[in-house]
Amino acid sequence: MGTSGWVYPHWRGVVYQGPQSTWLAQYVAEFDTVELNGSFYRWPSEQRFAAWRDRLPEGFEMTVKAARGLTHARRLREPEEWIGRTTAGLHALSGRRGPLILQLPPTMERDDARLDYFLSALPDWTRPVLEFRHPSWNDETVFALLERHGAAYCVMSGARLPCLLRATARLVYVRLHGPDPEHLYGGSYSDDDMAWWAQRIREWEGAGHEVYAYFNNDGDGNAVRNARTLKRMLQA
């Protein structure tokens, strides 16, 4: 259980006290995973990944969001160069490495052959997760393709995004982008919402899945508050 990103100045007073240099330590004192989303905009150096590894405690996992150069510029075409850069960074995280989340652009329509080639070239130890934003991908053939490669379908909650409760790998990955029906990343989930998601997570775990859930509604610290609530419910 964690959040998408952690470097948010508006989280002061919600989770953070003191200078930004201490925020990661304060975050890991409360949660056991985080989704690195800055890597989407600018891919970090191997040295940067190693520095995070050295700051993270044993048992903590940093999930990494693939660079937009791969997902949005290349749209998974000719991925070899980006796969090399990606795996080098993930290797540097070593024992603190979580899954690799690939968010495809909403304008990228279904292309089974391209996805199949990409997943064949990507090492399975990266534990890939695919978040599809174009509705054409929501098809049984695509889900079967993911299963064949051991890749996880990203379960989404957010404005105008389909919430399909599909498990295509042992890993189940949930991104909670906020309950606002009109705006992504907006709003705060109610306790009833959180109870519903807690039940879904228990069902997945009962079926032998390992579940990762990240809140992306960072405004007003809602992601932190919602993650705390869901974590508390699951521990009850």
C-alpha positions in Angstrom: 0.0 0.0 0.0 1.4 3.4 -1.0 1.1 6.5 -3.1 2.1 7.5 -6.6 5.0 9.8 -5.9 6.0 11.3 -2.6 7.6 14.7 -3.3 4.6 16.9 -2.8 5.0 20.2 -0.9 1.3 20.3 -0.2 1.7 17.2 1.9 3.4 19.3 4.6 1.4 18.9 7.8 -0.3 15.8 6.4 2.7 13.5 6.5 5.8 15.7 6.4 7.5 17.9 8.9 10.9 19.6 8.3 13.0 19.9 5.1 12.4 18.0 1.9 15.6 16.0 2.4 13.8 14.1 5.2 10.6 13.4 3.4 11.5 10.0 2.0 12.5 8.8 5.5 9.2 10.1 6.9 7.3 8.4 4.0 9.0 5.0 4.5 8.2 5.1 8.2 4.5 4.9 7.3 4.3 2.9 4.1 6.1 -0.1 2.6 6.1 0.9 -1.1 6.0 3.9 -3.3 5.4 4.4 -7.1 8.2 6.4 -8.6 6.5 8.6 -11.2 9.2 11.2 -11.8 10.9 8.6 -14.0 8.1 9.0 -16.5 9.2 12.6 -17.2 12.9 12.2 -16.9 14.6 8.8 -16.6 17.0 8.8 -13.6 20.7 7.8 -13.8 21.8 4.4 -12.4 23.6 6.4 -9.7 20.3 8.0 -8.7 18.6 4.6 -8.4 21.5 3.3 -6.3 21.2 6.3 -4.0 17.5 5.5 -3.4 18.4 1.9 -2.8 20.8 2.9 -0.1 18.2 5.1 1.6 15.4 2.6 1.6 14.9 0.0 4.4 14.9 -3.7 3.9 11.4 -4.9 2.8 10.5 -1.6 1.2 9.8 -1.7 -2.6 10.0 1.2 -5.1 7.8 0.6 -8.1 9.1 2.4 -11.2 7.0 4.1 -13.9 8.5 3.6 -17.4 9.7 6.6 -19.2 7.4 8.4 -21.6 10.1 8.1 -24.2 9.2 4.4 -24.3 5.5 4.5 -23.8 4.4 7.8 -25.4 7.1 8.8 -27.9 8.1 5.3 -29.2 4.7 3.8 -28.2 6.6 0.6 -27.5 8.2 0.5 -31.0 11.8 -0.6 -31.4 12.1 -0.8 -27.6 15.5 -2.4 -27.2 17.4 0.8 -26.4 14.8 1.9 -23.8 14.7 -1.7 -22.4 18.4 -1.5 -21.8 18.2 1.8 -20.0 15.3 0.6 -18.0 16.8 -2.6 -16.8 20.1 -0.9 -15.9 18.2 1.4 -13.6 16.1 -1.4 -12.1 19.2 -3.5 -11.5 20.7 -0.5 -9.5 17.6 -0.7 -7.2 18.5 -4.3 -6.4 16.6 -5.6 -3.4 14.4 -2.5 -3.2 12.9 -3.0 -6.7 9.2 -3.3 -7.2 7.2 -3.9 -10.4 7.5 -1.8 -13.6 4.4 0.1 -14.5 3.9 1.1 -18.1 1.1 3.6 -18.7 0.2 3.7 -22.4 -1.2 7.0 -23.9 -5.0 7.3 -24.3 -4.5 7.8 -28.1 -2.6 4.5 -28.5 -5.0 2.0 -29.9 -4.7 -1.8 -29.5 -1.8 -3.4 -31.3 -1.4 -7.0 -30.2 1.7 -7.7 -32.3 3.5 -4.7 -30.9 2.6 -5.5 -27.3 3.6 -9.2 -27.9 7.0 -8.2 -29.3 7.6 -5.7 -26.5 6.8 -8.2 -23.7 8.9 -10.9 -25.4 11.9 -8.5 -25.4 11.4 -7.4 -21.8 12.9 -9.6 -19.0 10.2 -11.2 -16.9 12.0 -10.3 -13.7 10.9 -6.7 -14.2 7.3 -7.8 -13.3 5.7 -5.6 -16.0 2.3 -4.0 -15.4 0.3 -2.5 -18.3 -2.1 0.4 -17.8 -4.2 0.8 -20.9 -5.9 4.1 -21.4 -7.5 3.4 -24.8 -10.7 1.2 -24.6 -9.7 -0.9 -27.5 -7.3 -2.8 -25.3 -10.0 -4.2 -23.1 -10.4 -7.5 -24.8 -10.1 -11.1 -23.8 -7.4 -11.7 -26.4 -5.2 -9.0 -24.9 -5.8 -10.3 -21.4 -4.7 -13.8 -22.6 -1.6 -12.2 -24.2 -0.7 -10.7 -20.8 -1.2 -14.0 -19.1 1.1 -15.7 -21.5 3.9 -13.3 -20.7 3.2 -13.2 -17.0 2.4 -9.5 -17.2 -0.2 -7.8 -15.0 -3.2 -5.8 -16.1 -3.4 -2.6 -14.2 -6.7 -2.3 -12.5 -7.8 1.4 -12.5 -10.1 3.7 -10.6 -10.6 7.2 -12.0 -12.7 9.5 -14.1 -13.9 7.9 -17.3 -11.4 5.0 -16.9 -12.9 1.4 -17.0 -12.6 -0.4 -13.6 -12.0 -4.0 -14.7 -11.2 -6.4 -12.0 -8.8 -8.6 -14.0 -5.9 -10.6 -12.7 -3.6 -11.7 -15.5 -0.6 -12.6 -13.3 0.2 -13.5 -9.7 0.7 -9.8 -9.2 -2.4 -7.6 -9.0 -1.7 -3.9 -9.4 -4.2 -1.2 -8.6 -3.9 2.5 -9.3 -6.5 4.6 -7.6 -6.6 7.9 -9.5 -9.4 9.5 -7.4 -13.2 9.2 -7.2 -14.1 12.5 -9.0 -16.2 11.4 -12.0 -15.1 14.4 -14.1 -11.4 14.9 -13.3 -8.6 12.5 -12.9 -6.6 12.7 -9.7 -9.4 14.5 -7.9 -11.4 13.9 -4.8 -11.1 11.7 -1.7 -12.5 8.2 -1.5 -15.2 7.6 1.1 -14.9 5.0 3.8 -17.5 3.0 1.9 -15.3 3.1 -1.2 -12.3 2.0 0.9 -14.3 -0.9 2.4 -15.2 -2.0 -1.1 -11.6 -2.0 -2.2 -10.5 -3.7 1.0 -12.9 -6.6 0.2 -11.6 -6.9 -3.4 -8.0 -7.0 -2.2 -8.8 -9.7 0.4 -10.5 -11.7 -2.4 -7.4 -11.4 -4.6 -5.1 -12.4 -1.8 -7.4 -15.3 -0.9 -6.9 -16.5 -4.5 -3.1 -16.5 -4.1 -2.4 -13.1 -5.6 0.1 -10.5 -4.4 -1.6 -7.1 -4.4 0.0 -3.6 -4.8 -2.2 -0.6 -4.5 -1.2 3.1 -5.1 -3.3 6.2 -4.6 -2.7 9.0 -7.2 -5.2 11.6 -5.9 -2.4 13.7 -4.3 -4.3 17.0 -4.0 -4.9 18.1 -0.4 -3.0 15.0 0.8 -6.0 12.8 -0.2 -3.7 10.0 -1.4 -2.0 9.8 2.0 -5.3 9.8 3.9 -6.9 7.3 1.7 -3.9 5.0 1.8 -3.9 5.2 5.6 -7.6 4.3 5.7 -7.3 1.3 3.4 -4.2 0.1 5.2 -6.0 0.3 8.5 -9.0 -1.6 7.1 -6.9 -4.4 5.8 -5.0 -4.8 9.1 -8.3 -4.9 11.1 
